[in-house]
Amino acid sequence: MKTLKMLIALLMGLVLFSTLSGAVLDNFVIMTEQYPPYNFEQDGQLKGISIDLMVEILKRDGSNKSLKDIQLLPWARGYNDVQHNPNTVLFAMTRSAEREDMFKWVGPISPTKIVLHAKKSKNIKINTDADIANYNVGTIREDIGHQLLTKAGITKIDLSADMLSNIKKLQIDRIDLWAYEENVALWEMKSQGLNLDEYESVYTLLSSDLYFAFHKSTPEVTISQIQKYLDDIKSDGTYQKILDKYLK
């Protein structure tokens, strides 16, 4: 009995030591998607604002994980995993009322705006959510754009697995509107050689912020520790340097 009590005390001590000494992210599966300039793969290398922030958080955590451990996945897969698998984190995710209780949040990473993109030549005017139903609208499955369109009562939605499919559909007039994050869409459209002067944002579905989204079972002490890392990154100037790297 005495040996058992000593063993239990030792195990509790190890758990406490692990909590106090950091490395809270060692057991987490870290997931992201193609979402420039926040997170994206270029020439076989992951980079972006939120990628750099996560790498800096891992360093401050003293974690054994690093850039090579971040998984680039299709959004729908990562979104499903972070809902159903403990010890997972997905970024960058738009924080919304519908998602609020589904995850634990660390952030914000950056302001974000989900808009409807269209060709200027079509002269599309959207004044209310109901007007969207008059057009063919595309987005990514399980993306915030998809969720916002569904919330707005839009039932006819052209769903794709990735950004490039939506850009192509918009370019060849298969869809009239593309629901997506404003900065990400412009970045990717420009990288694909589209003339941005020929496109415009015609309606805002949501203005919010991007966050790191953790499985809802993640302990509050873990969330608080990671939030502190991010707050320190912002206060010591590292955050601004990361922003300047991609936005200047």
WOCOR-V641887 format. One record per residue. N is the residue number from 0. RES is the residue in three letters. PSI is psi in degrees with one decimal (* if undefined). OMEGA is omega in degrees with one decimal (NA if undefined). Layout:
# WOCOR-V641887
N;RES;PSI;OMEGA  N;RES;PSI;OMEGA
This chain:
# WOCOR-V641887
0;MET;-42.7;-179.8  1;LYS;-39.9;179.1  2;THR;-39.6;179.3  3;LEU;-44.0;179.0  4;LYS;-39.6;179.3  5;MET;-38.1;179.4  6;LEU;-43.3;178.5  7;ILE;-43.5;179.2  8;ALA;-39.2;179.0  9;LEU;-43.9;179.6  10;LEU;-42.1;178.5  11;MET;-37.7;178.3  12;GLY;-39.3;178.7  13;LEU;-40.8;177.2  14;VAL;-45.4;-179.8  15;LEU;-42.4;179.7  16;PHE;-41.7;179.6  17;SER;-41.0;180.0  18;THR;-43.8;-176.2  19;LEU;-30.3;-174.5  20;SER;4.8;176.7  21;GLY;-147.5;-178.1  22;ALA;38.2;-178.7  23;VAL;-15.3;-176.3  24;LEU;1.8;-176.5  25;ASP;-34.0;-175.7  26;ASN;9.0;-177.3  27;PHE;144.1;167.8  28;VAL;122.3;-173.4  29;ILE;120.2;-172.3  30;MET;147.2;176.0  31;THR;-177.4;179.3  32;GLU;177.0;175.3  33;GLN;108.0;-171.8  34;TYR;62.8;-176.3  35;PRO;147.2;8.2  36;PRO;13.6;-175.6  37;TYR;-46.7;178.0  38;ASN;125.6;-178.0  39;PHE;161.9;176.8  40;GLU;131.3;178.6  41;GLN;123.7;-178.0  42;ASP;39.8;177.5  43;GLY;8.2;-177.2  44;GLN;131.9;174.6  45;LEU;136.0;178.9  46;LYS;178.1;-179.9  47;GLY;168.4;-176.1  48;ILE;-53.0;-176.2  49;SER;-27.6;174.3  50;ILE;-49.1;-179.5  51;ASP;-37.2;178.0  52;LEU;-43.8;179.6  53;MET;-41.4;178.0  54;VAL;-40.4;178.8  55;GLU;-38.3;176.3  56;ILE;-43.3;178.9  57;LEU;-39.9;178.1  58;LYS;-45.1;-178.3  59;ARG;-23.3;177.4  60;ASP;-15.9;-174.1  61;GLY;26.2;-174.5  62;SER;153.2;172.9  63;ASN;-12.5;-179.8  64;LYS;155.5;-179.4  65;SER;-166.9;-178.0  66;LEU;-38.9;-176.4  67;LYS;-16.8;-178.0  68;ASP;-3.7;178.4  69;ILE;125.8;-176.9  70;GLN;128.7;175.0  71;LEU;116.7;-174.4  72;LEU;157.9;168.7  73;PRO;144.5;-173.6  74;TRP;-46.0;-175.3  75;ALA;-37.4;180.0  76;ARG;-48.5;179.5  77;GLY;-39.7;-178.9  78;TYR;-38.1;176.8  79;ASN;-43.8;-177.5  80;ASP;-43.4;-175.9  81;VAL;-17.9;175.2  82;GLN;-33.2;-169.3  83;HIS;-14.8;-176.1  84;ASN;119.0;176.0  85;PRO;161.3;179.5  86;ASN;45.3;175.4  87;THR;152.1;174.9  88;VAL;139.2;-179.9  89;LEU;138.8;178.7  90;PHE;160.3;-5.3  91;ALA;132.3;-176.5  92;MET;134.9;174.7  93;THR;127.2;178.3  94;ARG;124.6;-179.1  95;SER;166.3;-179.2  96;ALA;-38.6;-177.8  97;GLU;-30.1;-177.8  98;ARG;-10.1;-168.7  99;GLU;-48.7;-175.6  100;ASP;1.8;-178.3  101;MET;-20.1;-173.6  102;PHE;170.7;166.4  103;LYS;142.7;-167.7  104;TRP;139.5;170.5  105;VAL;126.6;-177.6  106;GLY;-158.7;1.4  107;PRO;156.8;173.9  108;ILE;-46.1;-176.1  109;SER;153.6;171.1  110;PRO;154.7;178.8  111;THR;152.9;178.9  112;LYS;125.1;177.5  113;ILE;119.5;-173.4  114;VAL;171.5;172.4  115;LEU;120.3;178.5  116;HIS;144.5;-179.8  117;ALA;163.6;171.6  118;LYS;135.2;178.2  119;LYS;-33.6;-176.7  120;SER;-21.4;-179.9  121;LYS;-14.4;176.8  122;ASN;48.6;-178.2  123;ILE;133.0;177.7  124;LYS;121.5;177.7  125;ILE;118.4;179.7  126;ASN;-28.2;179.9  127;THR;165.9;177.1  128;ASP;-36.7;-176.9  129;ALA;-29.0;-179.1  130;ASP;-23.7;-177.3  131;ILE;-30.7;-177.1  132;ALA;-14.2;-179.7  133;ASN;-2.8;-174.2  134;TYR;160.0;172.6  135;ASN;120.6;-175.2  136;VAL;136.7;-179.3  137;GLY;157.3;175.4  138;THR;-177.3;179.1  139;ILE;137.6;-179.7  140;ARG;128.8;178.9  141;GLU;4.1;173.1  142;ASP;163.6;178.6  143;ILE;-33.0;177.0  144;GLY;-42.8;177.1  145;HIS;-45.8;-178.5  146;GLN;-39.1;-179.6  147;LEU;-37.8;177.2  148;LEU;-42.1;177.8  149;THR;-42.6;177.6  150;LYS;-34.6;-179.9  151;ALA;-2.6;177.5  152;GLY;12.5;179.1  153;ILE;120.5;-176.5  154;THR;-25.2;179.0  155;LYS;97.8;-177.1  156;ILE;130.9;177.0  157;ASP;106.0;-174.2  158;LEU;138.3;176.4  159;SER;169.4;-179.4  160;ALA;-15.8;-174.5  161;ASP;170.8;-178.7  162;MET;-46.3;-172.9  163;LEU;-35.8;178.0  164;SER;-41.7;179.5  165;ASN;-40.2;178.8  166;ILE;-44.0;178.8  167;LYS;-43.2;179.5  168;LYS;-39.7;178.6  169;LEU;-39.3;-177.9  170;GLN;-39.7;-176.2  171;ILE;11.7;175.5  172;ASP;23.8;172.8  173;ARG;-30.0;171.5  174;ILE;152.7;177.5  175;ASP;-30.6;-175.3  176;LEU;145.8;175.4  177;TRP;119.6;-180.0  178;ALA;113.5;-178.2  179;TYR;169.0;178.7  180;GLU;134.7;-170.3  181;GLU;-54.2;-176.0  182;ASN;-39.0;-179.4  183;VAL;-44.6;-179.5  184;ALA;-45.9;-179.1  185;LEU;-40.7;178.6  186;TRP;-48.9;-175.6  187;GLU;-37.3;177.7  188;MET;-41.9;178.4  189;LYS;-41.9;-179.2  190;SER;-23.2;178.6  191;GLN;3.9;174.9  192;GLY;10.3;178.1  193;LEU;147.1;175.7  194;ASN;108.4;-175.6  195;LEU;-20.4;178.0  196;ASP;-15.1;-178.9  197;GLU;-0.7;-176.5  198;TYR;159.2;-179.5  199;GLU;159.8;171.8  200;SER;125.3;-174.6  201;VAL;-9.9;-178.1  202;TYR;141.3;178.2  203;THR;122.7;177.8  204;LEU;-34.5;-177.3  205;LEU;137.9;168.2  206;SER;125.4;-175.5  207;SER;-147.0;177.9  208;ASP;154.6;174.7  209;LEU;142.8;-177.1  210;TYR;166.5;162.8  211;PHE;123.6;-177.7  212;ALA;121.9;-179.0  213;PHE;151.5;174.3  214;HIS;142.1;-171.4  215;LYS;-15.7;178.9  216;SER;-3.4;-178.3  217;THR;128.2;-178.3  218;PRO;145.5;-179.5  219;GLU;-33.1;-179.8  220;VAL;-35.1;177.2  221;THR;-45.3;179.0  222;ILE;-43.1;-179.9  223;SER;-40.1;-179.8  224;GLN;-43.9;-179.6  225;ILE;-36.9;176.4  226;GLN;-37.9;178.3  227;LYS;-40.6;176.3  228;TYR;-46.7;-178.6  229;LEU;-42.1;178.3  230;ASP;-40.3;178.5  231;ASP;-38.8;177.7  232;ILE;-38.3;178.8  233;LYS;-39.1;-174.0  234;SER;-25.7;-176.1  235;ASP;6.8;175.3  236;GLY;-10.4;-178.7  237;THR;-38.9;-179.4  238;TYR;-46.9;-178.5  239;GLN;-36.7;177.4  240;LYS;-38.3;178.8  241;ILE;-43.6;176.9  242;LEU;-47.7;-177.6  243;ASP;-33.5;-179.5  244;LYS;-34.4;-175.3  245;TYR;-22.2;-172.7  246;LEU;-12.6;179.9  247;LYS;*;NA
